[in-house]
Amino acid sequence: MPQAPASPGSLPGWGSPVAGPASGAQPRASSAGSARSLGLAPVSRFAVRIPSISSANSDRFAVGIDLGTSGLKVALCRADGGIVSRATRAIETRLVAGGGAEQDADEIWTKTRAAVREAVRAAEVEPAAIVAVRCVSQYSSVLPVDPKCTPIGPLITWMDVRGAEHNMAIYARHPEAFETWLEVHGIIPLPSGNDSLAHMLHVKMSSPDTYDKAAAFLEPMDFLNGKLTGRLAANVCSAFMFLLTDNRDLTSLEYHPDLLAMAGIEPTKLPELIPLGSPVARLLPEVSEDLGLSADTMVYPGFNDTQAGALAAGVVDCEHGALDIGTTSVLIARMDRKDTDAENQIVSMPSPIEGRYLVMAENGLGGKTLEHFLRNVVHTRDALGDHRVEDLFHGVEAVMGETNPGAGGVVFLPWLNGSFAPRDNPRMRGGFLNVSLETQRAQLLRAVLEGVGYSVRWLFEPVESFCGHDIDHLVFGGGAAASDSWSQILADILGRPVHQLEDAGFANCRAAALLALSDAGVVSRDDLNALVAVRAVYQPNLSNQSLYDELFNQFVASYERTQPLFEALNP
């Protein structure tokens, strides 16, 4: 993973440097028995009320596209929320010297086209019945394009830190920058460089010819929309990590002049801002023909995968929370106002439902830690032997049934790429604590799942305080939510019921498609929450409470005690 730069100082209340340069797995449940046979607490299963869809609209469909860090998912959805067909593709990330992390935008577009074609052909429905397309994606990632949306540089991903020094230069030039960004936008230019503004500044300073030729810098979802429609456009949700919008007014369609001036980004290098509920455009004729869709199919504005996770979990109107664990872990909740908790790195962000806010609390690597452990420790190939398998996650559920809560006292630190909220430090790293001669490999695996749970719990109380209401249960989404074991572990560690989404790996595709059908007038906006499909509810096992309380306390203590060590090892 990219090396995190040093952090010699700290911004007030943000825990990041003030001088000097200073981020996916898709676990699947195995078929190794029922929840009870794996030693899990009993779960309740229930039918979800499906709103009635008028006969005139029952045969209308939408394509939902979810472009994650490690993979692409496409689903064709009915108006009742059912997924008719689906397709997936892997996306590679290339690590670059100096802390870079890039993806090939041409590869992304080629694989997107192939996946959409596959899903459309498998559905065997009339092209005219597919009325809408919506894209959601990873974010804090950006690429430069020409006027025809042809990439003229790589997609610089959220893990890239090469722009950190340019963000820091903003504070040197403008002492008022910290307070101004907090007041106007809600997030400051990150000293770590993990934001789209830093990526744009990196291109401007290191590749001025590319910057000069760029018609616009686009986030991934807007890049896909540009290829689909030919229009270079963004919205208050997709442009959020540009850090150049005024989030006090979610109806504004202008970038803020003071932020532009301090950042040194010309507005001509940014896409136009359009309303969330308005269509981007119809598919380009050549694109519709290539994909097997009608030229009348409408493309609707995209948003990021955290916002999609909120919609998939039904939190935009309700007071429960959502936990999305894919490559990273994110806690999401409804928010009534724009606000920032700089101490705990929690902010409000625009909701995909116009005029509303969400809590954005990025907890750092989640499912990626499990993938890394399985791929590089358990199922790896080296001089010790070839232990690779076709299904990386096969056997995980069975192993969980062979281990006891607490992993024999082993505690896993999940900060493999630095820590995020509630304590931001790009120099923190991961590891196992309290390993003994009695420790078994299966316990290390359980410790990984539990360590991610402890990290989420550490963030939970600050999120409740920030959003101003209790979160009585969590809806669990993302690829990790396919794991029954992980669902139960989270319920036990958090002490709250965990509602496991049905077909969680495709929940964002489904949410994107349903909101597109709502904007197209096929589905009522009021019915979106009723279309949230929950597979099972996991209740906390109270017999594990005291054990997990103690291990959680040691997890938090380990951060404070290992911080000097990791900062010394990662200067």
C-alpha positions in Angstrom: 0.0 0.0 0.0 1.2 3.6 -0.5 3.5 4.8 2.2 2.0 7.6 4.3 4.1 10.8 4.6 5.2 12.1 7.9 3.0 14.2 10.1 5.2 16.4 12.2 2.5 18.6 13.6 -1.2 18.8 14.0 -4.1 21.0 12.8 -6.2 22.2 15.7 -8.7 19.4 16.5 -8.0 17.4 13.4 -4.9 15.4 14.4 -3.1 16.1 11.1 0.1 17.9 10.1 0.4 21.6 9.7 3.7 21.7 8.0 5.3 19.3 5.5 3.6 16.6 3.5 1.7 14.4 5.4 -7.2 5.5 2.2 -11.8 -4.5 -1.8 -12.7 -7.2 -0.4 -16.1 -8.8 -1.0 -16.4 -11.6 1.7 -19.1 -14.1 0.9 -20.9 -16.5 3.2 -20.1 -20.1 2.8 -22.7 -22.8 2.8 -21.2 -24.4 5.9 -24.4 -24.8 7.9 -27.0 -22.7 9.6 -26.4 -19.8 11.9 -27.2 -22.0 14.9 -24.9 -24.7 13.7 -22.0 -22.2 13.6 -22.5 -21.3 17.2 -24.3 -18.0 16.5 -27.2 -16.5 18.4 -30.6 -17.2 16.9 -31.7 -14.8 14.2 -35.1 -13.7 13.2 -36.1 -13.7 9.5 -39.1 -11.8 8.2 -40.8 -10.8 5.0 -40.4 -7.2 3.9 -43.5 -5.3 2.8 -43.3 -4.8 -1.0 -45.3 -1.7 -2.1 -47.8 -2.3 -4.8 -46.5 -1.1 -8.2 -49.1 -0.1 -10.8 -49.5 -2.5 -13.7 -48.4 0.3 -16.0 -45.0 0.5 -14.2 -44.5 -3.2 -13.2 -42.6 -3.9 -16.4 -40.1 -1.1 -16.1 -36.4 -1.7 -15.2 -33.3 0.3 -14.4 -29.6 -0.5 -14.5 -27.6 0.2 -11.3 -23.8 0.4 -11.6 -21.6 0.2 -8.5 -17.9 1.0 -9.2 -15.9 0.1 -6.1 -12.2 0.3 -5.5 -11.6 -3.4 -6.2 -14.5 -4.3 -8.4 -17.4 -3.3 -10.6 -21.0 -4.6 -10.1 -23.9 -4.1 -12.4 -27.5 -5.1 -11.7 -30.7 -4.9 -13.7 -33.6 -4.2 -11.2 -37.4 -4.3 -11.3 -39.6 -1.7 -9.9 -40.3 -3.9 -6.9 -36.6 -4.1 -6.0 -36.0 -7.5 -7.4 -32.7 -8.1 -9.2 -33.3 -9.7 -12.6 -29.6 -10.1 -13.7 -26.2 -9.1 -12.6 -22.5 -9.0 -13.7 -19.2 -8.3 -12.0 -15.7 -7.4 -13.1 -12.4 -7.0 -11.1 -10.6 -3.6 -11.2 -6.9 -3.5 -10.6 -5.1 -0.8 -8.6 -1.5 0.1 -9.5 0.7 1.4 -6.7 3.1 4.1 -7.8 6.3 5.3 -6.1 5.9 8.2 -3.7 2.5 7.1 -2.3 0.5 6.9 -5.6 -2.4 4.6 -6.2 -3.9 4.7 -9.7 -6.4 2.8 -11.9 -6.7 2.6 -15.7 -9.8 4.6 -16.7 -9.9 3.0 -20.1 -10.0 -0.4 -18.4 -12.8 0.7 -16.2 -14.9 1.9 -19.1 -14.2 -1.3 -21.1 -15.2 -3.5 -18.2 -18.3 -1.4 -17.5 -19.5 -1.8 -21.0 -18.9 -5.5 -20.9 -20.7 -5.9 -17.6 -23.7 -3.9 -18.6 -24.0 -5.9 -21.9 -23.8 -9.1 -20.0 -26.5 -8.1 -17.5 -28.8 -6.8 -20.2 -28.5 -9.9 -22.3 -29.1 -12.2 -19.4 -32.3 -10.4 -18.4 -34.0 -11.0 -21.8 -36.2 -8.0 -21.5 -37.1 -5.5 -24.2 -34.6 -2.6 -24.4 -37.5 -0.1 -24.3 -38.5 -1.4 -20.8 -35.1 -0.4 -19.3 -35.8 3.3 -18.7 -33.0 4.5 -16.5 -29.3 4.1 -15.5 -27.6 5.3 -12.4 -24.0 5.0 -11.4 -22.5 5.1 -7.9 -18.8 4.7 -7.1 -15.8 5.0 -4.8 -14.9 8.6 -4.2 -12.1 10.9 -3.3 -10.8 9.6 -6.6 -10.4 11.8 -9.8 -9.2 11.7 -13.4 -8.7 14.4 -16.1 -10.7 14.1 -19.3 -10.9 15.9 -22.6 -14.1 17.5 -23.9 -15.3 14.1 -25.2 -14.7 12.5 -21.8 -11.6 10.6 -23.1 -9.2 10.1 -20.2 -5.9 12.0 -20.5 -4.5 10.6 -17.3 -5.1 7.8 -14.8 -7.8 7.7 -12.2 -6.0 8.8 -9.0 -7.7 6.9 -6.2 -8.5 7.8 -2.6 -5.5 5.9 -1.4 -3.1 8.2 -3.2 -1.2 10.7 -1.0 1.0 12.5 -3.5 -1.0 15.7 -3.3 -0.5 16.1 0.5 2.2 18.7 0.2 0.0 20.8 -2.1 -2.9 20.8 0.4 -0.4 21.8 3.1 0.7 24.7 0.9 -2.8 26.1 1.0 -2.5 26.6 4.8 0.8 28.3 4.4 -0.6 30.7 1.8 -3.9 31.3 3.6 -4.0 31.2 7.4 -7.8 31.5 7.3 -8.2 28.4 5.2 -8.9 26.0 8.0 -11.8 27.9 9.4 -13.1 28.9 6.0 -13.3 25.3 4.8 -14.9 24.1 7.9 -17.6 26.8 7.7 -18.3 26.6 4.0 -17.7 23.0 3.0 -17.3 21.0 6.2 -14.1 19.2 5.4 -10.6 20.8 5.2 -8.1 20.0 2.5 -6.7 16.8 4.1 -3.1 16.9 5.2 -2.9 13.2 4.3 -3.7 14.1 0.7 -6.5 11.5 0.5 -9.0 13.8 -1.3 -9.8 14.8 -4.8 -8.6 18.4 -4.4 -5.1 17.1 -3.5 -5.2 14.8 -6.5 -6.1 17.7 -8.8 -3.3 19.8 -7.4 -0.9 16.9 -7.8 -1.7 16.8 -11.5 -1.5 20.6 -11.8 2.0 20.7 -10.2 3.5 17.5 -11.5 1.9 17.3 -15.0 1.0 20.9 -16.0 0.5 19.9 -19.7 -2.2 17.4 -18.6 -3.8 20.0 -16.4 -3.9 22.5 -19.2 -5.4 20.1 -21.6 -8.1 18.9 -19.2 -11.7 19.9 -20.0 -12.7 18.7 -16.5 -11.6 16.5 -13.6 -14.3 13.9 -12.8 -15.0 11.5 -9.9 -15.5 7.9 -11.1 -19.4 8.0 -11.2 -19.3 11.2 -13.2 -16.7 9.7 -15.6 -19.0 6.8 -16.3 -21.9 9.2 -16.8 -19.8 11.3 -19.2 -19.0 8.2 -21.3 -22.6 7.2 -21.3 -24.0 10.6 -22.3 -21.2 12.8 -23.5 -22.0 15.4 -20.8 -19.4 16.4 -18.2 -21.5 17.0 -15.2 -21.4 16.6 -11.4 -23.7 17.3 -8.5 -23.6 18.3 -4.8 -23.1 14.6 -3.9 -20.6 13.5 -6.4 -18.5 16.7 -6.2 -18.3 16.5 -2.4 -14.6 15.5 -2.1 -13.5 18.2 -4.6 -13.9 20.3 -1.4 -15.0 23.3 -3.5 -18.8 23.4 -2.9 -20.8 25.4 -0.3 -22.6 22.7 1.6 -24.5 25.2 3.7 -26.8 25.5 0.7 -27.4 22.2 -1.0 -29.4 23.8 -3.8 -26.3 25.8 -5.0 -25.1 24.9 -8.4 -21.9 27.0 -8.2 -18.4 26.2 -6.8 -17.5 28.6 -4.0 -15.2 31.4 -5.2 -13.2 31.7 -2.0 -12.4 28.0 -1.9 -11.5 28.1 -5.6 -9.2 31.0 -5.0 -7.4 29.5 -2.0 -7.1 26.1 -3.7 -5.7 27.5 -6.9 -8.2 25.5 -9.1 -9.8 27.3 -12.0 -13.6 26.7 -12.3 -13.0 25.9 -16.0 -11.3 22.7 -14.9 -14.5 21.5 -13.1 -17.7 19.9 -14.4 -20.9 21.8 -14.4 -23.1 21.2 -11.3 -26.6 19.9 -12.0 -29.5 19.1 -9.6 -29.6 15.6 -8.2 -33.1 14.8 -9.3 -32.7 16.0 -12.9 -31.4 13.6 -15.6 -27.9 14.0 -17.0 -29.0 13.1 -20.5 -30.1 10.2 -22.6 -27.6 7.6 -23.7 -25.5 8.5 -26.7 -26.8 6.6 -29.7 -23.6 4.6 -30.2 -23.4 3.7 -26.5 -27.0 2.6 -26.4 -26.4 0.3 -29.4 -23.3 -1.1 -27.8 -25.0 -1.8 -24.5 -28.2 -3.3 -26.0 -30.3 -0.5 -24.5 -32.8 2.0 -26.0 -31.5 5.4 -27.1 -34.3 6.8 -24.9 -32.8 5.3 -21.7 -32.1 8.2 -19.3 -29.0 8.5 -17.2 -29.5 10.1 -13.8 -26.9 11.8 -11.6 -24.5 9.6 -9.7 -23.3 9.7 -6.1 -20.7 8.0 -3.9 -20.9 4.6 -2.4 -21.4 5.9 1.1 -24.4 7.8 0.0 -25.6 4.8 -1.9 -25.2 2.7 1.3 -27.4 5.1 3.2 -30.1 4.7 0.6 -29.7 0.9 0.5 -30.1 0.8 4.3 -33.0 3.2 4.5 -31.4 5.6 6.8 -32.1 8.8 4.9 -35.5 9.2 6.6 -35.0 7.1 9.8 -33.0 7.2 13.0 -31.3 3.8 12.7 -27.8 3.6 11.4 -26.0 1.8 8.6 -22.7 0.1 8.6 -21.2 -0.6 5.2 -18.1 -2.8 5.1 -16.5 -3.3 1.7 -12.9 -2.3 1.2 -13.4 0.2 4.0 -15.8 0.5 7.0 -18.2 3.4 7.0 -20.8 4.3 9.7 -23.8 6.2 8.2 -26.7 8.0 9.9 -29.3 10.6 9.1 -28.4 14.2 9.8 -30.5 17.3 9.9 -27.8 19.9 9.5 -24.4 20.7 8.2 -21.8 20.2 10.9 -18.2 19.0 11.5 -16.6 17.1 14.4 -13.0 17.9 13.7 -11.7 16.0 16.7 -13.2 12.7 15.6 -13.1 13.3 11.9 -16.8 13.1 11.4 -18.7 15.4 9.0 -22.1 15.8 7.5 -22.3 15.2 3.7 -25.1 15.8 1.2 -27.7 13.0 1.0 -28.8 11.5 -2.3 -32.3 12.7 -1.4 -32.2 16.4 -2.2 -31.9 18.9 0.6 -30.9 16.4 3.3 -27.6 15.5 5.0 -25.9 12.3 6.2 -23.2 11.5 8.7 -20.0 10.6 7.0 -17.7 8.6 9.3 -14.9 6.8 7.5 -13.5 4.2 9.8 -10.6 3.0 7.6 -9.9 -0.4 6.1 -12.6 -3.0 6.8 -13.1 -6.0 4.4 -9.7 -5.3 2.9 -8.0 -6.4 6.1 -9.7 -9.9 5.8 -8.8 -10.1 2.1 -5.2 -9.1 2.9 -4.9 -11.8 5.6 -6.4 -14.5 3.4 -4.5 -13.6 0.3 -1.1 -12.9 1.8 -1.0 -15.2 4.8 -3.4 -18.1 4.4 -3.8 -18.6 0.7 -0.5 -17.3 -0.7 2.2 -18.7 -2.9 5.9 -18.5 -1.9 8.9 -20.7 -1.1 6.9 -22.4 1.6 4.4 -23.7 -1.0 1.5 -22.8 -3.2 -1.6 -22.5 -1.0 -3.8 -20.5 -3.5 -7.4 -21.3 -3.9 -10.1 -20.3 -6.4 -12.5 -19.0 -3.7 -10.4 -16.8 -1.3 -13.2 -16.8 1.3 -14.2 -20.4 1.2 -14.2 -21.9 4.7 -14.3 -18.6 6.6 -17.8 -19.3 8.1 -16.8 -22.9 9.1 -13.7 -21.6 10.8 -15.7 -19.1 12.8 -17.8 -22.0 14.1 -14.6 -23.7 15.4 -13.4 -20.7 17.4 -14.7 -19.0 20.5 -15.5 -15.3 20.9 -12.4 -13.3 21.9 -10.0 -15.2 19.7 -8.1 -16.6 22.7 -7.3 -13.1 23.8 -5.6 -12.1 20.5 -6.4 -8.5 19.4 -6.0 -7.4 15.8 -5.1 -3.9 14.9 -6.7 -3.1 11.5 -4.8 0.0 10.5 -2.9 -1.5 7.6 -3.0 1.8 5.6 -3.2 4.2 8.6 -6.0 5.0 10.9 -9.1 7.1 10.1 -12.0 8.2 12.2 -12.1 8.6 15.2 -8.3 9.0 15.2 -6.6 10.0 12.0 -3.0 9.0 11.6 -1.6 7.9 8.3 1.5 6.5 10.0 -0.4 3.9 12.1 -0.1 0.3 11.0 -1.7 -3.1 11.8 -0.7 -6.2 13.7 -1.7 -9.0 16.1 -1.3 -8.5 19.9 -1.1 -11.2 22.6 -0.2 -14.1 20.3 1.0 -17.1 22.3 2.2 -20.7 21.7 -1.5 -21.7 22.1 -2.7 -19.4 19.3 -4.1 -21.1 16.3 -4.5 -19.8 12.8 -8.3 -19.9 13.1 -8.1 -17.6 16.1 -6.0 -15.1 14.0 -8.8 -15.1 11.4 -11.5 -14.5 14.1 -9.3 -11.7 15.5 -9.3 -9.9 12.1 -13.1 -9.8 12.1 -13.3 -8.8 15.7 -10.6 -6.1 15.3 -12.7 -4.4 12.6 -15.6 -4.6 15.0 -13.7 -2.9 17.8 -12.7 -0.1 15.4 -16.3 0.4 14.5 -17.3 0.5 18.1 -14.7 3.1 18.9 -16.4 5.4 16.3 -20.0 4.5 17.3 -20.4 6.8 20.4 -18.9 9.9 18.6 -21.3 9.3 15.7 -24.3 9.1 18.0 -23.3 12.3 19.7 -22.7 14.0 16.4 -26.0 13.2 14.8 -27.9 14.0 17.9 -29.9 10.8 18.4 -29.5 7.3 19.6 -28.9 4.6 17.0 -30.8 1.6 18.3 -29.8 -0.8 15.5 -27.6 -1.0 12.4 -28.4 -2.1 8.9 -25.3 -4.0 7.7 -24.4 -3.7 4.0 -21.4 -4.1 1.7 -19.7 -7.3 0.7 -18.8 -8.2 4.3 -22.6 -8.4 5.2 -22.8 -11.7 3.3 -21.0 -13.2 6.3 -23.4 -14.5 9.0 -20.4 -14.8 11.4 -19.3 -11.2 11.0 -22.9 -10.0 11.4 -23.1 -11.8 14.8 -19.7 -10.6 15.9 -20.7 -7.0 15.2 -23.9 -7.4 17.1 -22.0 -8.7 20.1 -19.3 -6.1 20.1 -21.6 -3.2 19.4 -24.3 -4.4 21.8 -27.0 -3.6 19.3 -29.1 -5.6 16.8 -27.5 -5.9 13.3 -29.9 -6.2 10.4 -28.2 -8.0 7.6 -29.2 -6.8 4.1 -30.4 -9.3 1.6 -28.0 -9.7 -1.3 -25.8 -7.2 0.5 -23.0 -7.2 -2.2 -25.5 -5.7 -4.7 -27.4 -3.4 -2.3 -25.8 -0.3 -3.8 -26.7 -1.3 -7.3 -30.2 -1.9 -6.2 -30.4 1.4 -4.4 -29.1 3.3 -7.4 -31.5 1.6 -9.7 -34.5 2.2 -7.5 -33.7 5.9 -7.0 -33.4 6.2 -10.8 -36.8 4.6 -11.2 -38.1 7.1 -8.6 -36.7 10.0 -10.5 -38.2 8.5 -13.7 -41.6 8.5 -12.0 -41.9 4.7 -11.9 -41.5 4.2 -8.1 -42.8 6.6 -5.4 -40.1 8.2 -3.3 -42.2 7.3 -0.2 -41.8 3.6 -1.1 -38.0 3.5 -1.1 -37.6 2.6 2.6 -40.2 -0.1 2.3 -38.2 -1.6 -0.5 -35.2 -2.2 1.8 -34.8 -6.0 2.0 -33.4 -7.4 5.2 -32.3 -11.1 5.3 -31.8 -11.6 9.0 -31.6 -9.8 12.3 -28.7 -10.7 14.7 -29.3 -10.0 18.4 -26.4 -9.3 20.7 -25.4 -12.4 22.7 -25.2 -11.0 26.3 -23.0 -13.8 27.5 -20.2 -12.3 25.4 -20.7 -8.7 26.6 -18.1 -8.6 29.4 -15.5 -10.3 27.3 -15.9 -7.9 24.4 -16.0 -4.9 26.7 -12.6 -5.8 28.1 -11.0 -6.6 24.8 -12.4 -3.3 23.3 -10.9 -1.4 26.2 -7.5 -3.0 25.4 -8.0 -2.3 21.7 -8.3 1.5 22.4 -5.4 1.4 24.8 -3.3 -0.3 22.2 -3.7 2.6 19.9 -2.2 5.0 22.4 0.6 2.7 23.3 1.6 1.7 19.8 1.3 5.1 18.2 4.9 6.2 19.1 6.2 2.9 17.8 4.4 3.1 14.5 5.3 6.8 14.0 9.0 5.9 14.6 8.8 3.0 12.2 7.0 5.0 9.5 8.7 8.4 9.5 
